[in-house]
């Protein structure tokens, strides 16, 4: 199975979980979504300057918004991760705006932007298609060991420690393979320009 098919399958699973939440308030599906995305949203917020407490609050609010607004998710417009991280990003923007204004607004008074713009221009679509083709081609230049860690890290969204455990290799080896693979991909993509 190709990396693209595995990645698409993973995205479909999350879209199905959101659909289950939307259609029948499926608590098990929500728990899976929460367990997968909440830590990733929190880490993303921390990397973007939020404190631990702010990151935790935004992750919680984003997952609550997912529960309440699951019916607005359109898998044809964006993947589940894109949709969830868009919600989180918008909540972070709202939080920053509240901080700069000096006043607090209750979360239920703020309607974050839940719809991802699904109408990119033709030039953006063409550029995206060309970029994707270049990346797919560049991935073929990787060794099988490097490709495996890249797939697990970026397409399956596994933490480095999870990859090390799954492949029974040291954490340092995982990091080294990812670093070397990214260097090779960067070089391949730069030469194609």
Buried (B, 14 or more C-beta within 10 A) or exposed (E): EEBEEBBEEBBEBBBBBBBBBBEEEBEEBBEBBBEBBBEBBBEBBBEEEBEEEBBBBBBBBBBBBBBEBBEBBEBEEBBBBEBBBBBBBBBBEBBEEEEEEEEEEEBEEBEBEBEBEEEEEEEEEEEEEEEEEBEEEBBEBBEEBBBBBBBBBBBBBBBBEBBBEBBEBEEEBBBBBBEBBBEBBEEBBEEEE
